[in-house]
Amino acid sequence: MGSEENAHRIKIDAPETQPENESKADEKEKNPRGHKLAERIAQLGQPPESLDFTISGVDCEYKVHSSVICSRSRFFERAVKGRFVEATAKRLHLPEEDADSLELLISILYGFESTYSAELWPEGYEDIRGYLNGVDQTNHYIIPTEPSTIDIEGSSDSPQENTGLRLLRLYALIDRFDIFWLQRWAKNIVLLWAKANTRSPSFIEVIQAVYRCETGNYTELVDGIFALVVDNVDLLIDNEDFYEVVVENGELGAELLRHIILTNRIADSALDMHSSLMKLHNIGGKKLVNERVKLQLRTHHMLAEFSGLAKASLE
């Protein structure tokens, strides 16, 4: 996650020139949430001249501290300190990021992301904060008394977008811009939400998004999501939307088929063994049954998994 390859996939173009006579009042009216975020950045107690780098997207831009973004993101460290035009111009344009995505990205870089995710999923607040306890937060700017700058209801072009997809959006930005210190945290909160919502239709949308990888690189999430699918396959299998996801994704279908076949084999073996043990019990009693169990475990090299039947005690 957050490799050099990810960084190279991001197209960097020159920003469109903004009218110099545009007033701050006009900017605030056009993007009130972005203006609020800019104000929060200004509250960090550093002199105005320390805002020495500009990040722009579609119809928006932010002046930021290069020292902060470089310490948070390997992508921005390369852009600011590398031998690129952006390093000389002290400006980086991200044409693929709209106002909402760029606002969230800047919020992540400045340490407001836990507030955002907690407001997005209030039920998981304690766990979200708990996962941050193990994060290296050196020079990590957090203003916990303020609500998130992100307007949850208006932060997406799709008002009905579910919480899981928005947490995926958070994860995707952290991965794409190589914000290494939050990668494990972002992964954990997505999987935490998924585990708590396996009975929700939203979970199926998240499964689909993870396997499609159209909105981000979710490779690191696949194993965790698949484990939840396996644990809840009996609930999911009757859902038509889930069936469509399986049909669409051959990898998911193949892994599920393998799991089902293996489970059936284990179940059949257990039934056969139970039947054999019942017959042995009727013939020779409990002692004969115990000897048969020991022999069966030796045959299948499974003694290591059953500490109570260690070889030393069977001699």
C-alpha positions in Angstrom: 0.0 0.0 0.0 1.2 3.5 -0.8 4.0 2.4 -3.2 5.9 4.4 -5.7 3.7 2.8 -8.3 0.7 4.4 -6.8 2.3 7.8 -6.8 3.2 7.5 -10.5 -0.4 6.7 -11.4 -1.5 10.2 -10.3 -1.6 12.7 -13.1 -0.2 16.1 -12.2 -1.1 19.0 -14.5 -0.6 22.7 -14.2 -3.5 24.4 -12.3 -5.9 26.7 -14.0 -5.2 30.3 -13.4 -7.5 31.8 -10.8 -8.6 35.5 -11.2 -6.4 37.6 -9.0 -9.1 40.0 -8.1 -11.3 37.3 -6.7 -12.1 38.4 -3.1 -11.9 36.2 0.0 -15.6 36.8 0.5 -16.3 35.2 -2.9 -14.1 32.3 -2.0 -15.9 31.7 1.2 -19.3 31.9 -0.5 -18.2 29.4 -3.2 -16.7 26.9 -0.8 -17.8 27.6 2.9 -16.5 24.2 4.2 -13.1 24.7 2.5 -12.9 28.2 4.0 -13.6 26.7 7.4 -10.8 24.2 6.9 -8.4 26.9 5.9 -9.3 28.8 9.1 -8.5 25.7 11.2 -5.1 25.3 9.5 -4.4 29.0 10.3 -5.2 28.2 14.0 -2.2 26.0 14.4 -0.1 28.8 15.8 2.5 29.1 13.0 3.2 32.4 11.2 1.3 33.0 7.9 4.6 32.8 5.9 4.9 29.2 7.0 2.1 28.4 4.6 4.6 27.8 1.9 3.0 25.3 -0.5 -0.2 25.2 -2.4 -2.3 22.1 -3.2 -5.1 22.6 -5.8 -7.8 20.4 -7.2 -11.0 21.1 -9.3 -12.1 24.6 -8.5 -10.3 24.7 -5.1 -6.9 25.1 -3.5 -5.3 25.2 -0.1 -2.2 26.8 1.2 -0.4 24.4 3.5 2.7 23.9 5.5 5.2 21.9 3.5 6.8 20.6 6.8 3.4 19.1 7.8 2.5 17.4 4.5 6.0 16.0 4.0 6.0 14.5 7.5 2.6 12.9 6.8 2.9 11.7 3.3 5.7 10.1 1.2 3.9 11.2 -1.9 4.0 14.8 -1.0 7.5 14.5 0.4 8.6 13.4 -3.1 6.6 16.2 -4.7 8.0 19.0 -2.4 11.6 17.8 -2.1 12.1 16.0 -5.4 13.5 17.4 -8.6 10.2 18.3 -10.1 8.6 21.5 -11.4 6.2 21.3 -8.4 9.1 21.6 -6.0 10.3 24.8 -7.6 6.8 26.3 -8.1 5.8 25.3 -4.6 2.4 24.3 -6.1 0.9 20.9 -6.9 -2.3 20.4 -8.9 -4.3 17.3 -8.6 -6.8 17.4 -11.4 -8.6 14.1 -10.3 -9.5 15.5 -6.9 -12.7 17.5 -6.6 -13.4 20.0 -3.7 -14.8 17.3 -1.4 -11.9 14.8 -1.9 -9.2 17.5 -1.6 -10.9 18.8 1.6 -10.8 15.4 3.1 -7.2 14.8 2.0 -6.1 18.1 3.7 -8.1 17.1 6.8 -6.3 13.8 6.9 -2.8 15.4 6.5 -3.6 17.8 9.4 -5.0 15.2 11.7 -8.7 15.9 11.6 -9.5 12.5 10.1 -10.5 10.8 13.4 -13.2 13.5 13.9 -14.5 12.9 10.4 -14.7 9.1 10.7 -16.3 9.4 14.2 -19.0 11.7 12.9 -19.6 9.4 9.9 -19.9 6.3 12.1 -20.8 7.5 15.7 -21.3 3.9 16.9 -17.7 3.1 16.2 -16.2 6.2 17.9 -14.5 4.5 20.8 -12.9 1.9 18.5 -11.8 4.5 16.0 -10.1 6.5 18.7 -8.7 3.4 20.2 -7.0 2.3 17.0 -5.3 5.7 17.0 -3.7 5.0 20.4 -1.0 2.9 18.6 -0.3 5.5 15.9 2.8 7.6 16.0 1.3 11.1 16.3 4.5 13.1 16.5 3.7 16.6 15.4 0.2 15.4 14.7 -2.1 18.4 14.8 -5.5 17.6 16.3 -8.2 20.1 17.4 -10.7 17.7 19.1 -13.0 20.4 20.5 -14.1 21.4 17.0 -16.5 19.3 14.9 -15.3 18.0 11.5 -15.1 20.4 8.7 -16.7 17.8 6.5 -20.4 18.1 6.0 -21.4 14.5 6.1 -24.7 14.9 4.2 -23.1 17.0 1.6 -19.7 15.6 1.2 -20.5 13.4 -1.7 -22.2 13.7 -5.0 -24.3 10.7 -4.0 -26.3 11.6 -0.9 -27.4 8.0 -0.4 -23.8 6.7 -0.3 -23.4 4.4 2.6 -21.1 4.8 5.5 -18.9 1.8 4.5 -18.3 3.4 1.1 -17.3 6.7 2.7 -14.9 4.9 5.0 -13.5 3.2 1.9 -13.0 6.7 0.4 -11.0 7.7 3.4 -8.9 4.5 3.1 -8.4 5.1 -0.6 -7.0 8.7 -0.1 -4.7 7.5 2.7 -3.4 4.7 0.4 -3.2 6.8 -2.8 -1.1 9.6 -1.2 1.0 7.2 0.8 0.0 8.6 4.2 1.9 5.8 5.8 1.3 6.6 9.5 -2.5 6.1 9.1 -2.6 3.1 6.8 -3.2 0.4 9.4 -5.7 2.6 11.2 -7.7 3.2 8.0 -7.7 -0.6 7.2 -8.9 -1.4 10.7 -11.8 1.0 10.7 -13.1 -0.3 7.4 -12.9 -3.9 8.5 -14.4 -3.0 11.9 -17.4 -1.3 10.2 -17.8 -4.3 7.8 -17.8 -6.8 10.7 -20.5 -4.8 12.5 -22.7 -4.5 9.3 -22.6 -7.9 7.7 -26.4 -8.1 7.8 -26.8 -4.7 6.1 -27.2 -4.2 2.3 -24.4 -1.7 2.6 -22.0 -4.5 3.3 -22.7 -6.0 -0.1 -21.9 -2.6 -1.7 -18.6 -2.6 0.1 -17.8 -6.1 -1.0 -18.4 -5.0 -4.6 -16.3 -1.9 -4.3 -13.4 -3.7 -2.7 -13.3 -6.4 -5.5 -13.8 -3.9 -8.3 -11.0 -1.6 -7.1 -12.4 1.2 -9.3 -12.4 3.9 -6.6 -9.1 2.9 -5.0 -6.5 0.2 -4.4 -8.2 -2.2 -1.9 -5.8 -5.1 -2.3 -4.9 -5.0 1.5 -8.6 -5.3 2.4 -9.5 -8.3 0.2 -8.4 -11.0 2.8 -10.3 -9.4 5.6 -13.5 -8.8 3.6 -13.4 -12.4 2.2 -13.1 -13.8 5.8 -16.2 -11.9 6.7 -18.0 -13.2 3.6 -17.1 -16.8 4.5 -18.3 -16.3 8.1 -21.6 -15.0 6.9 -22.1 -16.8 3.6 -25.3 -18.5 4.8 -26.9 -15.1 5.3 -25.5 -13.6 2.1 -26.2 -16.5 -0.3 -29.9 -15.8 -0.6 -29.4 -12.1 -1.4 -29.7 -11.4 -5.2 -27.3 -8.5 -5.0 -24.6 -10.7 -3.4 -25.2 -13.3 -6.1 -24.6 -10.7 -8.7 -21.3 -9.7 -7.0 -20.1 -13.3 -7.1 -21.1 -13.7 -10.7 -19.3 -10.5 -11.6 -16.1 -11.4 -9.7 -14.6 -14.8 -10.7 -11.9 -14.6 -8.0 -14.5 -14.3 -5.2 -16.6 -17.0 -6.8 -13.7 -19.4 -7.1 -12.6 -18.8 -3.5 -16.1 -19.4 -2.2 -16.4 -22.6 -4.2 -13.1 -23.8 -2.8 -14.3 -23.0 0.8 -17.7 -24.8 0.3 -16.0 -27.9 -1.1 -13.5 -28.0 1.7 -16.3 -27.5 4.3 -18.3 -30.3 2.7 -15.3 -32.7 2.8 -14.7 -31.9 6.5 -18.4 -32.4 7.3 -18.6 -35.7 5.4 -15.4 -36.9 7.1 -16.8 -36.0 10.5 -20.1 -37.8 9.8 -18.2 -40.9 8.5 -15.9 -40.9 11.6 -18.9 -40.4 13.9 -20.6 -43.4 12.4 -17.5 -45.5 12.7 -17.0 -44.5 16.3 -20.5 -45.4 17.2 -20.0 -48.9 15.7 -16.7 -49.3 17.6 -18.3 -48.2 20.8 -21.0 -50.8 20.4 -18.4 -53.5 19.8 -15.6 -52.7 22.1 -16.6 -49.8 24.4 -14.9 -46.5 25.1 -11.3 -47.8 25.1 -11.6 -49.1 21.6 -13.1 -45.8 20.5 -10.1 -43.8 22.0 -7.6 -46.0 20.3 -9.3 -45.5 17.0 -9.3 -41.7 17.5 -5.6 -41.7 18.2 -4.9 -43.8 15.1 -7.1 -41.5 12.9 -5.2 -38.4 14.2 -1.8 -40.0 13.5 -2.9 -40.9 10.0 -3.8 -37.4 9.2 -0.8 -35.8 10.9 -3.0 -33.7 13.1 -1.7 -34.5 16.5 0.0 -31.1 16.8 -3.3 -29.4 16.7 -4.6 -31.4 19.7 -2.4 -30.7 22.6 -4.4 -33.2 24.8 -3.4 -36.0 22.5 0.4 -35.3 22.3 2.6 -38.2 21.2 4.3 -38.5 24.6 1.0 -39.3 26.3 0.1 -41.9 23.7 3.1 -44.1 24.0 
